[in-house]
């Protein structure tokens, strides 16, 4: 038992530890978009499916000794592909015109494909071998052990591993542990194969195991579909909730791992023992959670939304996985059972990460997932009691009502609404008191333009005359200026463009560029030379010769999240390379959830520069009913030039960021969102 348990524990630990390690390495290559993690989950779930299919097929079709030899051979080949470090040749180059989904899947397949496949097959294979050897139903508790090891890996990463080990060290350490696992798994395979030829040890099953073993009927296709349905629902909930959080906060391992950890905890609880899933209790909690989550689908309050969705996802996954355990087959069919679970998991990931962005114009997948979960609860309630079915029907109606109401609010009066890998872009016109058009990315204002004749080039939203940007432009010399901007939005910063100037925008999302040209006139009507470079801003700047920008604006946001790879020491070195000697960098620091001031202060200090915060709250801001096109905003001005820093327009409104030598300098290998979350 110890040999099997140790191998399963180590395999599951490595299986989930590699997920944040590899995803964090490739995240900056694809713009830091939240969708990168969603595509990674598609790969993980799909490879898990292949591993489970391999375990099921070899168990049913191949003799034990042959199966063991095949598995040992594959383990040996996987060792030749270590260490797991992505090849830089996969890094995107040049302009981007389509989603990098296939590139991400290909990169993951080449880098960790076979190793992840071998780890994925371990739990069902060893449980099958254990059953073949000992003839008890205890393997289902080994599945709980597997999920406990997975959870331990996820929880240890942001606390024990990420803060102290560089990414390269993480990769080499993981590879060394994988080599140890391969040896241990090969030993287990050979021992199991030999045991089937000798005397089989009989063990008395536990009470719950005996009940499970009593059901020796072969599973029907109806059984298989129910396994698939419950598994797919849990997977859909996991990805939909994760996307909702990361699109509006930040795409970082911490926020990836919280929902995934809760998802695994429900597997651990439900598959450990039947006593933990109390059906009436959790069905009741789900009946409360689903309408509540649907009602707050568009809530952007972090400390309301995050706990609500975490708790709601937990009880919903408890229902899905509790019901999954209730309809489990006898252990002799466990590889088929796990295969269908993995099919459901892969299907759920595919629906949310790949299909939803292709067929849905807005972020509607979370709402539709909640409705589907409510329908699944109603289907289960119909087989219990009539009054429960009636309550479940009310839950379906309430959840559907709130979801559709939010969808209507989201799309009402929108001129344009388009979606791709990087998110949803919308535009809307307002007319009171003056005509004004706004671009939204997700739920966040990404710039707007006054529409009245003569006002089209008037600065607006986050770029008003008294904002950090406005004051920085006022401090520049009157000579022609070179301006670089990471993040295009509506192009509103081009309101400051003059004849003879060069404004060069770096934009990763081609649909943002298309909408900015179609819906706004900042670019097409500018007196300056306007260039738009499609691709990740940092990667584009890395490829270019020094541009000697007088002002470089860091204004790239996806929803309200910050691409963390734009706030590291390596990124800052790229910015400085392209800055004129007396140039200035302006960081957009307006954010509801995180405060990047200490991060920028450390970056500025590391390069011998001074960082000043400009907080702009227009006297007649949007909250006061007039000049609603001006937004309250925070921007950080960074420069070495005393002429810039001491200019009257800046000095009169800026505050020097306090020195904080204890705050760590962020690098590509280290950043910690927890340290800058607003309370």
C-alpha positions as CSV (number, residue, x, y, z in Angstrom):
1,X,0.0,0.0,0.0
2,X,2.8,2.4,0.9
3,X,4.5,2.0,-2.5
4,X,1.3,2.8,-4.4
5,X,0.3,5.7,-2.1
6,X,3.8,7.3,-2.3
7,X,3.9,7.1,-6.1
8,X,0.4,8.5,-6.5
9,X,1.2,11.3,-4.0
10,X,4.4,12.3,-5.8
11,X,2.8,12.2,-9.2
12,X,-0.2,14.3,-8.2
13,X,2.1,16.8,-6.5
14,X,4.2,17.2,-9.6
15,X,1.2,17.2,-11.9
16,X,-0.2,20.4,-10.3
17,X,3.0,22.0,-9.3
18,X,4.1,22.2,-13.0
19,X,1.0,24.1,-13.9
20,X,1.9,27.5,-12.3
21,X,5.6,26.9,-13.0
22,X,5.2,26.6,-16.8
23,X,2.3,29.0,-17.1
24,X,4.2,31.8,-15.3
25,X,7.1,31.3,-17.7
26,X,5.1,31.7,-20.9
27,X,2.6,34.3,-19.6
28,X,4.8,37.4,-20.6
29,X,5.3,35.9,-24.1
30,X,1.6,36.3,-24.8
31,X,0.9,39.7,-23.3
32,X,0.0,38.6,-19.8
33,X,-3.6,38.0,-20.9
34,X,-5.9,36.1,-18.6
35,X,-6.8,33.9,-21.5
36,X,-3.3,32.4,-21.4
37,X,-4.2,30.5,-18.2
38,X,-7.5,29.4,-19.7
39,X,-5.7,27.9,-22.7
40,X,-3.2,26.3,-20.3
41,X,-6.1,24.6,-18.5
42,X,-7.4,23.3,-21.8
43,X,-4.0,21.7,-22.4
44,X,-3.9,20.3,-18.8
45,X,-7.4,18.9,-19.0
46,X,-6.9,17.5,-22.5
47,X,-3.6,15.8,-21.6
48,X,-5.2,14.4,-18.4
49,X,-7.9,12.9,-20.7
50,X,-5.2,11.3,-22.8
51,X,-3.5,9.9,-19.7
52,X,-6.8,8.5,-18.4
53,X,-7.6,7.0,-21.8
54,X,-4.2,5.4,-21.9
55,X,-4.7,3.9,-18.5
56,X,-8.2,2.6,-19.4
57,X,-7.1,1.1,-22.7
58,X,-3.9,-0.6,-21.5
59,X,-5.7,-2.0,-18.4
60,X,-8.4,-3.6,-20.5
61,X,-6.5,-4.6,-23.6
62,X,-2.9,-5.4,-22.5
63,X,-1.5,-8.2,-20.3
64,X,-0.1,-6.9,-17.0
65,X,3.6,-7.6,-17.8
66,X,3.3,-6.0,-21.3
67,X,1.5,-3.0,-19.8
68,X,4.3,-2.6,-17.2
69,X,7.0,-2.8,-19.9
70,X,5.3,-0.2,-22.1
71,X,4.8,2.2,-19.2
72,X,8.5,1.8,-18.1
73,X,9.6,2.5,-21.6
74,X,7.5,5.7,-21.9
75,X,8.9,6.9,-18.5
76,X,12.4,6.4,-19.8
77,X,11.7,8.4,-23.0
78,X,10.1,11.2,-20.9
79,X,13.4,11.5,-18.9
80,X,15.2,12.4,-22.1
81,X,13.1,15.5,-22.5
82,X,14.0,17.1,-19.3
83,X,14.4,19.8,-18.1
84,X,11.1,21.6,-18.6
85,X,12.3,25.0,-19.9
86,X,10.3,26.5,-22.8
87,X,12.3,27.2,-26.0
88,X,12.5,30.9,-26.7
89,X,11.8,30.2,-30.3
90,X,8.2,29.8,-29.3
91,X,8.1,33.5,-28.2
92,X,5.9,35.4,-30.6
93,X,7.7,37.7,-33.1
94,X,6.4,40.5,-35.3
95,X,2.8,41.6,-35.5
96,X,-0.1,39.6,-34.1
97,X,-3.3,39.2,-36.0
98,X,-4.9,36.1,-34.4
99,X,-5.3,34.4,-31.1
100,X,-2.1,32.5,-30.0
101,X,-4.1,29.5,-28.8
102,X,-2.4,27.0,-31.1
103,X,1.0,28.4,-30.3
104,X,0.4,28.1,-26.6
105,X,-0.9,24.5,-27.0
106,X,2.1,23.6,-29.2
107,X,4.6,25.1,-26.8
108,X,3.1,23.2,-23.8
109,X,3.0,20.0,-25.8
110,X,6.7,20.2,-26.7
111,X,7.9,21.4,-23.3
112,X,5.9,19.2,-20.9
113,X,3.6,17.1,-23.0
114,X,5.0,13.6,-22.4
115,X,5.9,14.2,-18.7
116,X,2.4,15.6,-18.1
117,X,0.9,12.6,-19.9
118,X,2.8,10.1,-17.7
119,X,1.8,11.9,-14.5
120,X,-1.8,12.1,-15.7
121,X,-2.0,8.4,-16.2
122,X,-0.5,7.5,-12.8
123,X,-3.4,7.8,-10.5
124,X,-5.9,5.6,-12.5
125,X,-3.2,3.1,-13.5
126,X,-2.0,2.6,-10.0
127,X,-5.4,2.4,-8.5
128,X,-6.2,-0.3,-11.1
129,X,-3.1,-2.2,-10.3
130,X,-3.9,-1.9,-6.6
131,X,-7.4,-3.3,-7.2
132,X,-5.9,-6.1,-9.4
133,X,-3.5,-7.0,-6.6
134,X,-5.5,-6.6,-3.4
135,X,-9.1,-6.9,-4.6
136,X,-10.5,-4.1,-2.4
137,X,-12.3,-0.9,-3.3
138,X,-9.8,1.2,-1.4
139,X,-8.5,2.8,-4.7
140,X,-11.2,5.5,-4.5
141,X,-9.5,6.7,-1.3
142,X,-6.3,6.8,-3.3
143,X,-8.0,9.3,-5.6
144,X,-8.7,11.5,-2.6
145,X,-5.0,11.2,-1.6
146,X,-4.1,12.2,-5.2
147,X,-6.2,15.3,-5.0
148,X,-4.7,16.1,-1.5
149,X,-1.2,16.0,-3.0
150,X,-2.4,18.3,-5.9
151,X,-3.9,20.7,-3.4
152,X,-0.6,20.7,-1.4
153,X,1.3,21.6,-4.6
154,X,-1.0,24.5,-5.4
155,X,-1.0,25.9,-1.9
156,X,2.8,25.6,-1.5
157,X,3.6,27.4,-4.8
158,X,2.7,31.0,-3.9
159,X,3.9,30.6,-0.3
160,X,6.9,28.4,-0.3
161,X,8.2,28.2,-3.9
162,X,7.4,31.3,-5.9
163,X,8.8,33.9,-3.4
164,X,12.1,32.2,-2.9
165,X,13.1,30.3,-6.1
166,X,13.8,31.8,-9.5
167,X,11.8,30.3,-12.4
168,X,14.9,28.5,-13.8
169,X,15.5,26.9,-10.4
170,X,11.9,25.9,-10.1
171,X,12.1,24.1,-13.5
172,X,15.3,22.3,-12.7
173,X,14.0,21.3,-9.2
174,X,10.8,20.0,-10.7
175,X,12.7,18.0,-13.3
176,X,14.8,16.4,-10.6
177,X,11.7,15.4,-8.7
178,X,10.2,14.0,-11.8
179,X,13.2,11.8,-12.4
180,X,12.7,10.4,-8.9
181,X,9.1,9.8,-9.6
182,X,9.9,8.0,-12.9
183,X,12.1,5.6,-10.9
184,X,9.5,5.1,-8.2
185,X,6.7,4.5,-10.8
186,X,8.8,2.0,-12.8
187,X,9.4,0.1,-9.6
188,X,5.7,0.1,-8.8
189,X,4.8,-1.0,-12.3
190,X,7.2,-4.0,-12.2
191,X,6.1,-5.0,-8.7
192,X,2.5,-4.9,-9.7
193,X,3.1,-7.0,-12.8
194,X,4.9,-9.6,-10.9
195,X,2.2,-9.7,-8.2
196,X,-0.5,-10.7,-10.7
197,X,1.4,-13.8,-11.5
198,X,1.8,-14.9,-7.8
199,X,-0.5,-15.2,-4.9
200,X,-3.0,-12.4,-4.6
201,X,-3.4,-10.9,-1.2
202,X,-6.9,-10.6,0.0
203,X,-8.0,-7.7,2.3
204,X,-11.2,-7.1,4.0
205,X,-13.0,-4.1,2.5
206,X,-14.1,-1.2,4.6
207,X,-17.8,-0.7,5.0
208,X,-18.1,1.9,2.3
209,X,-15.8,-0.1,0.0
210,X,-18.0,-3.2,0.4
211,X,-21.0,-1.2,-0.6
212,X,-19.2,0.1,-3.7
213,X,-18.0,-3.4,-4.6
214,X,-21.5,-4.8,-4.2
215,X,-22.5,-2.9,-7.4
216,X,-20.9,-5.2,-10.0
217,X,-23.2,-4.2,-12.8
218,X,-21.4,-2.9,-15.8
219,X,-22.0,0.9,-16.3
220,X,-24.5,1.8,-18.9
221,X,-24.2,4.7,-21.3
222,X,-26.6,6.6,-19.1
223,X,-24.1,6.2,-16.2
224,X,-21.3,7.4,-18.4
225,X,-23.2,10.5,-19.5
226,X,-24.0,11.3,-15.9
227,X,-20.3,11.0,-15.0
228,X,-19.4,13.2,-17.9
229,X,-22.1,15.8,-17.0
230,X,-21.2,16.3,-13.4
231,X,-17.5,16.5,-14.2
232,X,-18.0,18.9,-17.1
233,X,-20.1,21.2,-14.9
234,X,-17.4,21.4,-12.2
235,X,-14.8,22.2,-14.9
236,X,-17.0,24.9,-16.4
237,X,-17.5,26.5,-13.0
238,X,-13.8,26.4,-12.4
239,X,-12.8,28.2,-15.6
240,X,-15.7,30.6,-15.7
241,X,-15.1,31.8,-12.1
242,X,-11.3,32.0,-12.7
243,X,-11.8,34.0,-15.9
244,X,-14.2,36.4,-14.1
245,X,-11.6,37.1,-11.4
246,X,-8.5,37.3,-13.6
247,X,-10.1,39.5,-16.3
248,X,-10.9,42.2,-13.8
249,X,-8.0,41.9,-11.3
250,X,-4.8,40.4,-12.7
251,X,-3.7,37.3,-14.5
252,X,-1.2,35.8,-12.0
253,X,-0.6,32.4,-10.4
254,X,-2.2,33.5,-7.0
255,X,-5.6,34.2,-8.6
256,X,-5.3,31.1,-10.9
257,X,-4.7,28.8,-7.9
258,X,-7.4,29.9,-5.5
259,X,-10.3,28.6,-7.6
260,X,-8.3,25.5,-8.7
261,X,-7.5,24.7,-5.0
262,X,-11.2,24.9,-4.0
263,X,-12.0,22.7,-7.0
264,X,-9.6,20.1,-5.8
265,X,-10.7,20.3,-2.1
266,X,-14.2,19.3,-3.2
267,X,-12.7,16.2,-4.9
268,X,-10.8,15.4,-1.8
269,X,-13.8,15.7,0.5
270,X,-16.2,13.8,-1.7
271,X,-14.0,10.9,-2.6
272,X,-12.5,10.4,0.9
273,X,-15.8,9.1,2.4
274,X,-19.5,9.3,1.7
275,X,-20.2,10.9,5.0
276,X,-18.8,14.3,3.9
277,X,-21.2,14.9,1.1
278,X,-24.6,15.6,2.9
279,X,-26.9,15.8,-0.1
280,X,-29.8,17.9,1.3
281,X,-27.3,20.4,2.9
282,X,-25.3,21.0,-0.3
283,X,-28.3,21.1,-2.6
284,X,-29.8,23.7,-0.3
285,X,-26.6,25.7,-0.3
286,X,-26.4,25.5,-4.1
287,X,-30.0,26.7,-4.3
288,X,-28.9,29.9,-2.4
289,X,-25.5,30.3,-4.1
290,X,-26.6,30.2,-7.8
291,X,-29.1,33.1,-7.7
292,X,-26.7,35.1,-5.6
293,X,-23.8,34.6,-8.0
294,X,-26.1,35.4,-10.9
295,X,-27.2,38.6,-9.3
296,X,-23.7,39.8,-8.7
297,X,-22.3,38.7,-12.1
298,X,-21.4,42.2,-13.1
299,X,-20.2,43.2,-9.6
300,X,-16.7,44.7,-9.7
301,X,-16.3,45.0,-5.9
302,X,-13.4,42.7,-5.2
303,X,-14.2,42.1,-1.5
304,X,-17.8,41.2,-2.5
305,X,-17.2,39.3,-5.7
306,X,-14.1,37.2,-4.7
307,X,-15.6,35.7,-1.5
308,X,-19.0,35.2,-3.1
309,X,-17.7,33.4,-6.2
310,X,-15.2,31.4,-4.2
311,X,-17.8,30.2,-1.8
312,X,-20.4,29.7,-4.5
313,X,-18.0,27.7,-6.7
314,X,-17.1,25.6,-3.7
315,X,-20.6,24.5,-2.8
316,X,-21.5,24.0,-6.5
317,X,-18.4,21.8,-7.0
318,X,-19.3,19.9,-3.8
319,X,-22.7,19.2,-5.4
320,X,-21.2,18.1,-8.7
321,X,-18.4,15.9,-7.2
322,X,-20.6,14.6,-4.4
323,X,-23.1,13.4,-7.0
324,X,-20.3,12.0,-9.1
325,X,-19.1,9.9,-6.1
326,X,-22.7,8.7,-5.4
327,X,-22.9,7.2,-8.9
328,X,-19.4,5.7,-9.0
329,X,-19.1,2.1,-10.3
330,X,-17.4,-0.9,-8.8
331,X,-13.6,-0.6,-8.7
332,X,-13.2,-3.0,-11.6
333,X,-14.6,-0.2,-13.8
334,X,-12.6,2.6,-12.2
335,X,-10.4,3.3,-15.2
336,X,-13.6,3.9,-17.3
337,X,-15.0,6.0,-14.6
338,X,-11.9,8.2,-14.4
339,X,-11.8,8.4,-18.2
340,X,-15.3,9.8,-18.3
341,X,-14.4,12.3,-15.5
342,X,-11.4,13.5,-17.6
343,X,-13.6,13.7,-20.7
344,X,-15.9,16.0,-18.8
345,X,-13.1,18.0,-17.4
346,X,-11.6,18.5,-20.9
347,X,-15.0,19.3,-22.4
348,X,-15.7,22.0,-19.7
349,X,-12.3,23.6,-20.3
350,X,-12.9,23.5,-24.1
351,X,-16.4,25.1,-23.8
352,X,-15.2,28.0,-21.6
353,X,-11.7,28.7,-22.9
354,X,-12.0,28.0,-26.6
355,X,-15.7,27.9,-27.7
356,X,-17.1,30.7,-25.6
357,X,-14.8,33.4,-27.0
358,X,-15.7,32.3,-30.5
359,X,-19.5,32.2,-30.2
360,X,-20.3,34.7,-27.4
361,X,-20.0,38.4,-28.0
362,X,-19.6,39.2,-24.3
363,X,-18.5,37.6,-21.1
364,X,-21.6,35.5,-20.8
365,X,-20.2,32.1,-20.1
366,X,-20.3,32.5,-16.3
367,X,-24.0,33.3,-16.4
368,X,-24.8,30.5,-18.7
369,X,-22.8,28.1,-16.6
370,X,-24.8,29.1,-13.5
371,X,-28.0,28.4,-15.4
372,X,-26.8,25.0,-16.5
373,X,-25.8,24.2,-13.0
374,X,-29.2,25.2,-11.7
375,X,-30.8,22.9,-14.4
376,X,-28.5,20.0,-13.2
377,X,-29.7,20.5,-9.6
378,X,-33.3,20.5,-10.8
379,X,-32.7,17.2,-12.7
380,X,-31.3,15.6,-9.5
381,X,-34.1,17.0,-7.3
382,X,-36.8,15.5,-9.6
383,X,-35.6,12.0,-8.4
384,X,-35.9,12.9,-4.7
385,X,-39.1,14.7,-3.7
386,X,-41.7,16.8,-5.5
387,X,-41.2,19.8,-3.2
388,X,-37.5,19.8,-3.8
389,X,-38.1,19.7,-7.6
390,X,-40.4,22.7,-7.2
391,X,-37.8,24.7,-5.2
392,X,-35.2,23.8,-7.8
393,X,-37.4,25.0,-10.6
394,X,-37.7,28.4,-8.7
395,X,-33.9,28.5,-8.5
396,X,-33.6,27.9,-12.3
397,X,-36.0,30.7,-13.0
398,X,-34.4,33.1,-10.5
399,X,-30.9,32.3,-11.8
400,X,-32.0,32.7,-15.4
401,X,-33.7,36.0,-14.7
402,X,-30.7,37.6,-13.1
403,X,-28.3,36.3,-15.8
404,X,-30.4,37.6,-18.6
405,X,-31.0,40.9,-16.9
406,X,-27.2,41.3,-16.5
407,X,-26.7,40.3,-20.2
408,X,-29.2,43.0,-21.2
409,X,-27.5,45.6,-19.1
410,X,-24.1,44.6,-20.6
411,X,-25.2,44.9,-24.2
412,X,-27.8,47.7,-24.0
413,X,-27.2,50.7,-26.3
414,X,-23.8,49.4,-27.4
415,X,-22.7,50.6,-30.9
416,X,-20.0,47.9,-31.2
417,X,-19.4,44.7,-29.3
418,X,-16.6,42.4,-30.5
419,X,-14.6,39.7,-28.8
420,X,-11.4,37.7,-29.3
421,X,-8.7,36.0,-27.3
422,X,-7.8,39.2,-25.4
423,X,-11.3,40.2,-24.3
424,X,-14.5,42.1,-25.2
425,X,-14.4,45.6,-26.7
426,X,-17.5,47.7,-26.7
427,X,-18.4,51.3,-27.6
428,X,-21.3,53.4,-26.4
429,X,-22.6,56.9,-27.0
430,X,-23.8,59.3,-24.3
431,X,-25.7,62.5,-25.1
432,X,-26.4,64.2,-21.8
433,X,-25.2,66.9,-21.3
434,X,-23.0,66.7,-24.4
435,X,-22.3,64.0,-27.0
436,X,-19.6,61.6,-25.8
437,X,-18.4,58.2,-27.0
438,X,-16.7,55.6,-24.7
439,X,-14.7,52.4,-25.3
440,X,-15.0,49.6,-22.8
441,X,-12.6,46.7,-22.4
442,X,-14.5,44.2,-20.3
443,X,-16.3,46.4,-17.9
444,X,-13.7,49.2,-17.7
445,X,-13.6,52.5,-19.5
446,X,-10.6,52.5,-21.9
447,X,-10.9,56.1,-23.1
448,X,-13.5,58.2,-24.8
449,X,-14.0,61.2,-27.1
450,X,-16.3,64.2,-27.1
451,X,-18.4,64.3,-30.3
452,X,-19.5,67.9,-30.6
453,X,-17.9,69.8,-33.5
454,X,-14.7,71.5,-32.2
455,X,-14.4,69.3,-29.1
456,X,-13.1,66.1,-30.8
457,X,-9.5,66.8,-29.7
458,X,-10.3,67.9,-26.2
459,X,-8.5,65.7,-23.7
460,X,-10.9,63.4,-21.8
461,X,-11.3,60.5,-19.4
462,X,-8.0,59.6,-17.7
463,X,-6.0,62.1,-19.9
464,X,-7.5,65.4,-18.8
465,X,-5.3,68.6,-18.6
466,X,-4.8,68.2,-14.8
467,X,-4.0,64.5,-14.9
468,X,-0.5,63.1,-14.7
469,X,-0.4,62.8,-18.5
470,X,-1.7,66.3,-19.0
471,X,0.9,67.8,-16.6
472,X,3.7,65.7,-18.2
473,X,2.9,66.9,-21.7
474,X,2.7,70.5,-20.4
475,X,6.3,70.1,-19.0
476,X,7.8,69.0,-22.3
477,X,9.7,71.4,-24.5
478,X,7.8,73.0,-27.4
479,X,9.9,71.3,-29.9
480,X,8.5,68.3,-31.8
481,X,8.0,65.3,-29.5
482,X,8.4,61.6,-29.8
483,X,5.8,59.8,-27.7
484,X,5.5,56.0,-27.2
485,X,2.3,54.5,-25.7
486,X,1.9,50.9,-24.6
487,X,-1.8,50.3,-24.8
488,X,-4.0,52.0,-27.4
489,X,-7.5,52.0,-26.0
490,X,-9.5,54.6,-27.9
491,X,-6.3,56.5,-28.6
492,X,-7.4,59.4,-26.3
493,X,-3.8,60.3,-25.4
494,X,-3.4,61.4,-29.0
495,X,-5.4,64.5,-28.0
496,X,-2.0,66.0,-27.1
497,X,-0.5,65.3,-30.5
498,X,0.7,68.3,-32.5
499,X,2.0,68.8,-36.0
500,X,5.6,67.5,-36.2
501,X,5.1,65.1,-33.3
502,X,5.4,61.3,-33.5
503,X,2.9,59.2,-31.5
504,X,3.7,55.4,-31.7
505,X,1.2,53.1,-30.1
506,X,1.9,49.5,-29.1
507,X,-1.3,47.4,-29.0
508,X,-1.5,43.6,-28.5
509,X,-5.2,43.3,-29.4
510,X,-5.9,43.9,-33.2
511,X,-9.6,44.4,-32.5
512,X,-8.9,47.4,-30.2
513,X,-6.9,49.0,-33.0
514,X,-9.7,48.4,-35.5
515,X,-12.3,49.8,-33.1
516,X,-10.2,52.8,-32.3
517,X,-9.9,53.7,-36.0
518,X,-13.5,53.0,-36.8
519,X,-15.2,54.6,-33.8
520,X,-12.9,57.4,-32.9
521,X,-11.0,60.1,-34.8
522,X,-8.0,60.5,-32.5
523,X,-5.7,58.6,-34.9
524,X,-7.2,59.3,-38.3
525,X,-7.7,63.1,-37.6
526,X,-4.4,63.7,-35.8
527,X,-2.0,66.4,-37.1
528,X,0.9,64.3,-35.8
529,X,2.5,61.2,-37.4
530,X,0.6,58.2,-35.9
531,X,2.1,54.7,-35.9
532,X,0.3,51.6,-34.5
533,X,2.4,48.5,-33.8
534,X,0.4,45.3,-33.3
535,X,1.9,43.0,-30.7
536,X,2.8,43.0,-27.0
537,X,4.3,46.3,-26.1
538,X,7.3,45.0,-24.2
539,X,8.2,42.4,-26.8
540,X,7.9,45.0,-29.6
541,X,10.1,47.4,-27.8
542,X,12.7,44.7,-27.2
543,X,13.0,44.1,-30.9
544,X,13.3,47.8,-31.8
545,X,16.3,50.1,-31.9
546,X,16.3,52.9,-29.3
547,X,13.4,55.3,-30.1
548,X,14.5,58.2,-27.8
549,X,11.0,58.9,-26.6
550,X,10.4,62.2,-24.8
551,X,7.4,60.6,-23.1
552,X,6.7,56.8,-22.8
553,X,3.2,56.0,-21.5
554,X,2.6,52.6,-19.8
555,X,-1.2,52.3,-20.2
556,X,-1.8,48.6,-21.1
557,X,-4.7,47.1,-19.2
558,X,-7.0,44.1,-19.9
559,X,-10.2,44.9,-18.2
560,X,-8.9,46.3,-14.9
561,X,-6.1,43.9,-14.6
562,X,-2.4,44.8,-15.0
563,X,-0.1,42.7,-17.2
564,X,2.5,42.1,-14.5
565,X,5.4,41.6,-17.0
566,X,5.2,45.3,-17.7
567,X,6.1,46.2,-14.1
568,X,9.4,44.3,-13.7
569,X,13.0,45.3,-13.6
570,X,13.6,43.7,-17.0
571,X,10.6,45.7,-18.4
572,X,11.9,48.9,-16.9
573,X,15.3,48.3,-18.5
574,X,13.6,48.2,-21.9
575,X,11.7,51.4,-21.2
576,X,14.9,53.2,-20.2
577,X,16.6,52.0,-23.3
578,X,14.0,53.8,-25.4
579,X,13.8,57.0,-23.4
580,X,15.5,60.3,-24.3
581,X,18.0,61.6,-21.7
582,X,15.5,64.1,-20.4
583,X,12.5,61.9,-21.1
584,X,9.7,60.9,-18.8
585,X,7.8,57.6,-18.2
586,X,4.1,57.8,-17.1
587,X,2.5,54.8,-15.5
588,X,-1.3,54.5,-15.4
589,X,-1.9,53.7,-11.7
590,X,-5.7,54.0,-11.7
591,X,-7.0,50.7,-10.3
592,X,-9.7,49.7,-8.0
593,X,-8.0,46.6,-6.6
594,X,-4.2,47.0,-6.6
595,X,-1.9,49.9,-5.8
596,X,1.2,49.8,-8.0
597,X,2.9,52.8,-6.4
598,X,5.5,50.8,-4.3
599,X,6.3,48.7,-7.3
600,X,7.0,51.7,-9.5
601,X,9.0,53.5,-6.7
602,X,11.3,50.5,-6.5
603,X,11.7,50.3,-10.3
604,X,12.5,54.1,-10.4
605,X,15.0,53.8,-7.6
606,X,16.8,50.9,-9.2
607,X,17.4,53.0,-12.3
608,X,18.3,56.2,-10.5
609,X,15.1,57.9,-11.2
610,X,12.4,59.8,-9.1
611,X,8.8,58.7,-9.0
612,X,6.0,61.3,-8.4
613,X,2.3,60.5,-7.9
614,X,-0.3,62.8,-9.5
615,X,-3.8,62.2,-8.1
616,X,-6.4,64.0,-10.3
617,X,-10.0,64.5,-9.1
618,X,-11.6,66.9,-11.5
619,X,-13.6,69.5,-9.7
620,X,-16.6,68.8,-11.9
621,X,-16.0,65.0,-12.2
622,X,-18.4,62.4,-13.3
623,X,-19.8,61.9,-9.8
624,X,-20.9,65.6,-9.7
625,X,-22.9,65.5,-12.9
626,X,-20.9,67.9,-15.2
627,X,-17.8,67.3,-17.3
628,X,-18.5,63.6,-16.9
629,X,-16.0,62.9,-19.7
630,X,-13.2,63.6,-17.1
631,X,-12.3,60.7,-14.8
632,X,-10.6,60.7,-11.4
633,X,-7.3,59.1,-11.9
634,X,-3.8,58.3,-10.5
635,X,-0.7,58.4,-12.6
636,X,2.9,58.1,-11.7
637,X,5.6,60.3,-13.4
638,X,9.1,58.8,-13.5
639,X,12.1,60.7,-14.7
640,X,15.7,61.7,-14.1
641,X,15.3,65.2,-15.5
642,X,15.0,67.9,-12.9
643,X,13.6,70.2,-15.6
644,X,10.6,67.8,-15.9
645,X,10.2,67.0,-12.2
646,X,10.5,70.7,-11.1
647,X,8.2,72.0,-13.8
648,X,5.4,74.1,-12.3
649,X,2.6,72.0,-13.9
650,X,4.0,68.9,-12.1
651,X,5.5,70.3,-8.9
652,X,2.2,72.0,-8.0
653,X,0.3,68.7,-7.9
654,X,2.7,65.8,-7.5
655,X,3.8,64.0,-4.4
656,X,7.1,62.1,-4.2
657,X,6.5,58.4,-3.6
658,X,7.9,57.5,-0.2
659,X,11.0,55.3,-0.2
660,X,10.4,51.8,0.8
661,X,13.6,49.8,0.7
662,X,11.9,46.8,2.3
663,X,9.5,46.4,-0.6
664,X,11.1,43.8,-3.0
665,X,12.0,44.8,-6.5
666,X,9.8,43.0,-8.9
667,X,11.5,40.9,-11.6
668,X,10.3,38.5,-14.3
669,X,11.1,35.8,-11.7
670,X,9.3,37.4,-8.8
671,X,6.2,39.5,-8.2
672,X,3.7,39.3,-5.4
673,X,0.2,40.7,-5.9
674,X,-0.8,40.1,-2.3
675,X,1.6,42.8,-1.3
676,X,-0.2,45.5,-3.3
677,X,-3.9,44.6,-2.9
678,X,-5.9,47.5,-1.7
679,X,-7.7,47.0,1.6
